[in-house]
């Protein structure tokens, strides 16, 4: 049985994927905030959703960077292969 081809490199680069997704959540949140301040759009479920998406993206990115740091410095509990 033949092995499947590896996924495309841009989709495997976790830093780029998480960073772009977090930036998109932030831009959506900022756009809704501007729409609220400038045009009187109510702060509804979309505002809360984008805020949570942005904050969870930051938290996930922080954990990812922490794991990379631990792997690079040879910490005992660090995951292996996180580059």
C-alpha positions in Angstrom: 0.0 0.0 0.0 1.3 3.4 -1.0 1.7 6.1 1.6 -0.3 9.3 1.0 1.7 12.4 0.0 2.6 14.9 2.8 0.3 17.9 3.2 1.4 21.2 1.6 4.1 23.0 3.5 2.1 26.2 4.2 -0.5 24.1 6.0 2.1 22.3 8.1 3.8 25.5 9.4 1.9 25.9 12.6 3.3 29.3 13.4 1.9 30.7 10.2 -1.4 29.0 10.4 -2.1 30.0 14.0 -0.7 33.5 13.5 -2.9 34.2 10.4 -6.0 32.7 12.0 -5.4 34.8 15.2 -4.9 37.9 13.1 -8.1 37.3 11.2 -10.1 37.0 14.5 -8.5 40.2 15.7 -9.4 42.1 12.5 -13.0 40.9 12.6 -13.2 41.9 16.3 -11.7 45.3 15.5 -14.0 45.8 12.6 -17.1 45.1 14.7 -15.8 47.4 17.4 -15.3 50.2 14.9 -18.8 49.5 13.5 -20.2 49.8 17.0 -18.4 53.0 17.8 -18.9 54.7 14.5 -22.3 53.4 13.3 -24.1 52.3 16.4 -24.0 48.6 15.6 -25.0 46.7 18.7 -22.4 44.5 20.4 -24.0 41.1 19.8 -23.0 37.5 19.6 -20.6 38.1 16.8 -18.6 40.6 18.8 -18.2 38.1 21.7 -17.4 35.3 19.3 -14.6 37.2 17.6 -13.2 38.4 20.9 -13.1 34.8 22.2 -11.6 33.6 18.9 -8.8 36.2 19.2 -8.1 35.5 22.8 -8.1 31.7 22.4 -5.8 32.1 19.4 -3.4 34.2 21.5 -3.5 31.5 24.3 -3.0 28.7 21.8 -0.1 30.5 20.1 1.5 31.2 23.6 1.3 27.5 24.5 2.8 26.5 21.1 5.7 29.0 21.6 6.2 27.7 25.1 6.4 24.1 23.9 8.9 25.1 21.1 11.1 26.9 23.7 11.0 23.8 26.0 11.9 21.5 23.2 14.8 23.7 22.1 16.2 24.0 25.5 15.9 20.2 26.2 13.3 20.4 29.0 12.3 16.9 30.2 8.5 17.3 29.8 8.7 19.0 26.4 7.1 17.5 23.3 9.5 16.2 20.7 9.4 17.2 17.0 7.9 20.7 17.7 10.0 22.9 15.4 
